[in-house]
Amino acid sequence: MDAVMTRAMRDATRLADAGFPALMIENYGDSPFFAAGVPPVTVAALTRVVARVRDETGLTVGVNVLRNDAISALGIAAATGAGWIRVNVLSGLMYTDQGPIVGQAAEVARLRKDWCPEVGILADVFVKHATPPPGSEISVAGADTWERAGADALVVSGTSTGSAPDLDRARDLRMAVPDAPILVGSGATAANLAELAKVANGAIVGSSLKVGGRAEGEVDLGSAREFVAAAREVGWLEP
């Protein structure tokens, strides 16, 4: 746990120094992931890291409990003052490498109201490393997630970690939910932000900030600063 904390603080400090306005913490090192509920030790470990990163950086922090434990994420957010949670499957069903995952929007909405009504929900639509049921359309899934499942923002990603979203599919989502904040959930780079900004309001970025462009690598301060500069150019961050 000491090694986990040291690594988390090193990456968080570099991202803060680069000018990122917010951070998100997830248990990315826990693969293969549990499909839904994670063990208590994972909840405890994430709570410890989220609280320390938030306190020491002073930035807003979010949490994503992989693979799809939105209820534990809400509990961590309630205990730590995190600003939001990310939910890979909030509504509907997706076929994943952990098996079929079914959204728990009803439970999540009611628990948020009871535990932490100020916490936002970022919900993936056709999340990466997954396949939607035959006949599904991102426009319909996005509208359901935005209008019926209680999401505060939608996340669109590519097929896997580090891969950019299909822009045609992202445009379909934007047309279906013109009022929804849309975030790019994978594959954002300093080089492609101008294109992504045509359909998205922001990005959750990891791989392109890391040494060698690998998600599991350490944050490279130069790459992080380059990304922040690009985000300012497209209007996602103030100059």
N, C-alpha and C positions, 0 to 999 in steps of 0.2 A: 504494500500500500504506500510505503514511503516513496518507492520508485515511481508509482503512478502519480502521486501528488507532485513530485519534483518535475516530472515531464509536463503535467498539466499547467503548472505555474510558469514554466519556461515558455511554453507555447502561448499562454494567455498574455504574458508580459510582452512578448514580441508583437502580438497582434494589437495590443493596446498602444504600444510605441509606434506602430505603423499607422495608427489613426482609425482603426475599426471602432465603430460606435457601440457594438454589442457582440456578444460571444454566445456560442451554443456548445453545450457539453453533452456527449453521448458515450455510451459504453461500446465504442467501436472495436475495442480489443477483445470483446467477449465472444467472438465467433467460434464455433457455430452458435447462432442465437436461438434462444427460446422463442417460440412463436408468439406467445402472449405473456403470461405472468413470469417475471424474473424472480430469482431467489432473494430472500431478505438481505443477504450480504451485498448483493448488487445495489439494492435500494440504499443501504447504509453507506456504501462506498461513494455512490453518486451524490448523495446528500452532502457528504463531507467535502467533496471536491467542488460542487456547485457553490456551497457557502463560502469556502475560502477564496475561490476565484472572484466571486462577486465582491467580497469584502476588500480584497487586496487590490483589485483593478479599479473598483468604483464604477464598472460598466454594468449595463443591464445584461443579464444572463438568462438564457433559455436552456431547456433540457429535453433530450430525446432518449427515451428508454427503448433500446432495440431488443426484439424486433418491433413489437407493437404493444408495449405495456403502457397505455395512456393513463391508466388509473394510478400506477406507481409514479408516473411522471407528474401527475397532478399532486400527489402527496408530497413529492420532493419540492415542487414549486410552492406549495402552501407552507412548508416548513422553512424554506430558505428565502422566500421573497423573489423567486425567479419571475421573469416577466412573461414567459410563454412556454408552451410545450409544443413539440412537433409530433404529429401522429401519422404514421405511415399509411394506415388504413383506418380512417375514421368512419367511412360509410361504404356500404357494399361489400364486395368480396374480391380478393385477389389471390391468384395461385402463385406461391412463392417457393423458394428453396427450403422453407420451413413447413411446407404444406399449405393448405387453404387457410387464409386469414380473413376473418369476418369482422367488420367494423362494429364498435360498441358505442355508437353516437349517443344513444339514449342514456346509458350509464354515465358516460363522460360528461354530458351536459348537466345532469342532475348533481353529480358529485362536484363539478366545478362550482355550481351555484352554492352548494353547502360549504365547500372548503376554501375556495379562492376565486371569487367571481371576477376579480380584476385580471386574472391570468388569461392571456390570449391563446388561441388554438390555431396552429399552422398545420393544415391538413394536406397531405399529398393526394394528388389525383393521378391514378395509374402509376403508382410508385415504382421506382427502379428495382431491379432484381425481382421482377414479378410480371405476371401475365394476367390481363383481365379476362373475364369470362367471354366466350365467343359471342359476337354480336354487340359487345359493349362499345359505346362511343364516348370519347373524352368529354364532348360537349354536354352530354346527358349526365355523366358521372360528376362532372364539375358543378353543374347546376344543382344537382342533388346535394352535394357536399356543402355548397355555399348556402343554399336556400333552406335546406331541410335538416342538415346534420349539425349546425351550430359552429361552423368554421369561421374564423376571423380573417384568415388569409388562405390562399391556395398555393400549393407547391407543385411545380411541374419539372420533371427531371428527364434524363436520358435513360437508356436501358440498364446502365450499371454505374457504379461509383466512378466519377471522373468523366463520364460521357455527357456531352451536351444534349439538351432536349431537341427533338425534331421541331423545327420552327413552324412548319405547317400545322402540326398538332397543337403547338402552343397558341397559334393564332386562332384555331378553332375554339380553344378554351377561352381565350380573351373575348371572342365574339359572343360566346354563350353566357358569360358573366362579366359584362363590361364594367360593373361597379366594384368588382372584387379586387383586392390587392393580390397580385400574383408574384410569386417568388420563384426564381430558378433554383432548383434543388441539387443540381449536379452539373459539372462541366463548364462552369463559368470561368473565364480567364480574362486577363487584361486585354487580350487581343480581340475577343469576341463580344465584349460588353456592349459595344455600340449596336450590334445586331440584336442582342438579347433585350436591350432596353426598349426596343420597338414594341415588345409584347409584355414585358415584365416591369415591376416596380422596384425590384431589388433581387438580391441573390443570397443564398446560403453557399458559402464557398469553403473548400478544404484542400482538395488535391493540388490545385494550381499554386497554392501558397507554400507547398511543402518542398523540401529538398528532393530534387529529381522528379517532381510532379507526382509523387506517390502518396496516397492518402495516409499511409501509416508512418510516413517520415515526419521529421521535425519541421516546424515552421521556419521558412527562410525569410529573414527580415526584409531583404531586398525585394523579393517577389511580393511580399505582403504590401510593401510601400508602393510598388508598381500598380498593384490592383486597386489600392485606395485612390491613387492618382487617376486611374481610368474611371473609377466610380464617380469621382468628382466631375470629370469631363462629360459624362452622360447625365449628370444631374441627380444621381442617387445620393450623393453626399454634398453638403455645403462646402464651398471653397475654403 
